[in-house]
Amino acid sequence: MTFDVVAIGNALVDSEFSLSQDELQQVGLTYGNMTLADETAQQALFDGLQKQGVTLAKQSGGGSAANSMVAFGCLGGQAFYHCRVGDDELGKFYLADLANCGVQTDPAFAISAEGQTGSCAVLVTPDGERTMQTHLGASSCIDESNVKFDVLTGAKWLYLEGYLAMSPSVSDALDKLHQTARQAGAKIAVSFADPAVVKFAKDGLEKMLAKGVDAIFCNHEEATLFAQADGNADPINALIKYSELVVITNSDKPTTIAVRGNNGIEEYQVDIVPVQSVIDTNGAGDNYAGAFLYGLSQDYSLTDCGKLAATVAARIVSQFGSRLTSTDYQAIKNSL
């Protein structure tokens, strides 16, 4: 089979909790950001939530690039996902969940006999903002043994998750994926995924971008942090040197789409889709990138890609959880 997009990223089972700002402060996490933790710290967080009477609201497959691929696959694209899970019940659940969403994996490459499947505690406050603590588990050791390079043959896109900048074990695999994608004629997209990636793993992120990519997806905070670290006041100028296309979302403000061409940089503004109430922002950026990439794979105009992505993201933030049903994704596509 030929795939529209081949992706690589962390494999995490999301455990979502709804809690107050006071309860969030009690567990000591940085509001709105992602924090990496070891197994002991992750268990301590779950225990602390239980002591406060905060109960689990939802458990589902997660991971930034995986969420993007679910959106891509449910909209009608052919997607393959590389990841690393443990040989445990959570790992089996995770791969089956992707399969149910139309995203292909290869268990022979994904399942590791060592380590447990990664987990992410997603803490959602009443304003809809998500604060996360992640125990990467088996994902922290993802490497070339988990990558099936030949699936890039005939692929349109290679999609890289920014969180991988925090995983030294995957560095060689990313280099080889970049080379293989170029040889196969596939374009390359990178999603920054979280401000923490830019704050704590900028060198790794720059390495992912250094050889040139074709699309960058990030939000305004991530773009600003990246630019400021380079002493650049303009995020567009800081990013466009790495990529021909830069897509910067900005919460409830229009998305900026910048394209580098022969006549300089062209910029477009695509409005968001208003929502009555923001319930949960977890996965909004992932879904935006996945839907936008689907549009690109189907030769949509940039503004139509933005409209599709904005509509999908609006539906995501209006519910609890980082993914829609296949029926919902299809309904959105058909409505446009």
Protein Blocks (a to p, Z undefined) as FASTA:
>chain_A
ZZfbdcdddddddddddddfklmmmnopaehiacdddfklmmmmmmmmmmnopacfbdcd
edjklmmmmmmmmnopacdddddddddfklmmmmmmmmmnopacdfklmpcfedcddddd
ddddfkopacddddfklmlmgcfklpcfklmgopabdcddfklmmmmklmmmmmmmmmmm
mmnopacdddehiaklmmmmmmmmmmmmmnopabdcddfklmmmmmmmnopablklmmmm
mpmbdcddehjaccddddddfkocadddddddddfbdfblghklmmmmmmmmmmmmnopa
fklmmmmmmmmmmmmmmpgcjbdcfklmmmmmmmZZ
